Amino acid sequence: MKTQLIALLSLIILGACASPKKPDLTQQPTLADYQVGEKWVWKYRGVTTEGEVRSDGTDTRMIVQMNEGLGMTVGNDTIPLADIVKPDVSETPKYDWPLEVGKTWRYENNWTSQDGTTGTQNQIAEVLSYQEETVEAGTFMAYTIKYSGNTTNSRGYNADEEEIWLYAPAVKTFIKLTQSQGDFNYVEELIEYSKPE
């Protein structure tokens, strides 16, 4: 009997070790997670269903030292990193931390473009999976988050949209975005990620 009990316990322990692990909950990155010199480069391209290219280029962001602490370069601006990692207290955030597979929430975004056009995005977000994903910058464990909804603006634009974001905790941001909005398709992909050794 004792031998059978030991054998049963051994099987239970081996089974527990062999079962797939559920990923830990992923929290929002904090200031301590970044370092000076960390750099991300994405390529992006947006094309209409008619084949008109509306956007095509690269976007580079880098962590730099500012007088008041760390900052992130975004285009010609440098934004204090404390503002970027500040928790979003909205009831309809872009990311509802902590991230975990199966989680759903509503995302709403009201925006104003440089030409004064205002608009609204209303979407339902769902975390579909957490698995290895490969982009030009490499292979990362990433959450697949699907956003489905609608975008409208003050010029009368109204379109259904679907966005698939691949968020990789190791690089603290998305590694790929695929968006379909009306007659416009957009893809943005991380092509380089580096940080000081």
C-alpha positions in Angstrom: 0.0 0.0 0.0 2.8 2.4 0.9 4.5 1.7 -2.4 1.3 2.4 -4.3 0.8 5.7 -2.4 4.4 6.8 -3.2 3.8 5.9 -6.9 0.6 7.8 -7.0 2.1 10.9 -5.4 5.1 10.7 -7.9 2.6 10.6 -10.8 0.7 13.6 -9.4 3.9 15.6 -8.9 5.2 14.7 -12.4 1.8 15.6 -13.9 1.9 19.0 -12.2 5.4 19.7 -13.5 4.4 18.6 -17.0 1.1 20.6 -17.2 1.4 23.9 -19.2 1.9 27.0 -17.0 -0.6 29.8 -17.1 1.2 33.0 -17.8 1.5 35.4 -14.9 -0.6 38.5 -15.0 1.1 41.2 -16.9 1.2 44.6 -15.1 1.7 48.0 -16.7 5.4 48.9 -17.1 6.8 51.3 -14.5 9.6 53.9 -14.7 12.0 51.3 -13.2 11.4 49.0 -16.2 13.1 51.5 -18.7 16.7 52.5 -19.2 18.5 55.3 -21.1 19.4 54.2 -24.6 16.5 51.7 -25.0 15.2 52.0 -28.6 12.2 50.8 -30.6 11.8 51.1 -34.4 8.5 50.3 -36.2 7.8 50.3 -39.9 4.2 51.2 -41.0 2.2 51.2 -44.1 -1.4 52.2 -44.8 -3.2 51.4 -48.0 -6.8 51.8 -49.2 -8.7 48.9 -50.9 -8.1 50.9 -54.1 -4.4 50.6 -53.7 -3.7 54.2 -52.7 -0.8 54.4 -50.2 -1.7 56.9 -47.5 1.2 56.3 -45.1 4.5 54.5 -45.4 7.6 55.0 -43.2 9.2 54.3 -39.9 8.7 55.4 -36.4 11.6 55.5 -33.9 11.3 56.0 -30.1 14.2 56.1 -27.6 14.6 56.6 -23.9 16.8 59.6 -23.1 17.8 61.5 -20.0 16.0 64.8 -19.4 16.5 67.4 -16.7 13.5 66.1 -14.8 14.3 62.4 -15.3 13.8 59.9 -18.2 12.0 60.8 -21.3 10.9 59.1 -24.5 11.5 60.7 -27.9 8.3 60.7 -30.0 8.8 62.3 -33.4 10.3 65.7 -32.7 9.1 65.8 -29.1 10.4 64.3 -25.9 7.7 63.3 -23.5 8.5 62.7 -19.8 8.4 58.9 -19.2 6.5 59.6 -16.0 3.6 60.8 -18.1 3.7 57.7 -20.4 3.7 55.2 -17.5 1.2 57.1 -15.4 -1.7 54.7 -14.7 -4.8 55.3 -16.9 -7.7 55.9 -14.5 -10.2 55.8 -17.3 -13.1 53.3 -17.2 -12.5 52.7 -20.9 -8.6 52.4 -21.2 -6.5 51.2 -24.1 -5.0 48.5 -22.0 -6.9 47.2 -18.9 -4.1 46.1 -16.6 -3.2 43.5 -15.6 -3.4 41.7 -18.9 -4.6 38.1 -19.0 -6.0 35.8 -21.6 -9.8 36.0 -21.7 -10.1 39.5 -20.3 -12.5 41.9 -22.0 -13.2 45.6 -21.6 -14.6 48.7 -23.5 -12.1 51.1 -25.0 -13.2 54.7 -25.9 -10.9 57.4 -27.3 -11.9 61.0 -28.1 -9.3 62.8 -30.2 -8.5 65.9 -32.1 -6.2 65.9 -35.2 -3.8 68.7 -36.1 -6.3 70.2 -38.5 -9.0 70.4 -35.8 -11.0 67.4 -36.8 -12.5 65.7 -33.8 -13.4 62.0 -33.6 -14.3 59.1 -31.3 -13.4 55.4 -31.2 -15.7 53.0 -29.4 -14.4 49.4 -29.2 -14.7 46.2 -27.3 -11.3 44.7 -26.5 -10.5 41.0 -25.8 -7.3 39.3 -24.9 -7.3 36.2 -27.2 -4.0 34.5 -26.5 -0.5 34.7 -25.0 2.1 32.9 -27.1 5.3 33.3 -29.1 4.9 35.7 -32.0 7.5 36.5 -34.6 8.1 39.9 -36.2 11.0 41.4 -38.0 12.6 42.5 -34.7 12.5 38.9 -33.4 10.3 36.4 -31.5 8.6 37.4 -28.3 5.9 36.1 -26.0 3.0 38.4 -26.8 -0.7 38.9 -26.0 -3.0 39.1 -29.0 -5.6 41.7 -28.2 -8.5 42.2 -30.6 -10.4 45.6 -30.7 -13.7 45.7 -32.6 -15.9 48.7 -33.0 -16.5 51.9 -34.7 -14.8 55.2 -35.5 -16.5 58.5 -36.3 -15.3 62.1 -36.8 -16.7 65.6 -37.2 -16.4 65.5 -41.0 -19.1 62.8 -41.2 -16.7 59.8 -41.4 -18.2 56.6 -39.9 -16.6 53.2 -40.3 -16.5 49.9 -38.6 -13.0 48.8 -37.6 -11.0 45.9 -36.3 -7.6 46.1 -34.8 -5.3 43.3 -33.7 -2.5 44.4 -31.3 0.4 42.1 -30.3 1.6 43.3 -27.0 5.0 41.9 -25.8 5.8 42.4 -22.1 9.5 42.0 -22.7 9.7 45.1 -24.8 6.9 46.9 -22.9 4.9 47.8 -26.0 3.2 46.4 -29.1 5.2 44.5 -31.7 2.6 44.5 -34.4 -0.7 46.3 -35.2 -3.0 45.2 -38.0 -6.0 47.6 -38.5 -8.9 47.4 -40.9 -11.1 50.6 -40.9 -13.6 50.9 -43.7 -11.6 50.9 -47.0 -8.3 51.4 -45.2 -5.8 48.8 -44.1 -2.8 49.6 -41.9 0.0 47.5 -40.6 2.7 48.5 -38.1 5.5 46.1 -37.1 8.5 46.3 -34.8 11.7 46.0 -36.9 14.3 46.8 -34.2 14.5 46.7 -30.4 17.6 47.3 -28.5 18.8 48.3 -25.1 22.2 48.9 -23.5 23.9 45.8 -22.1 
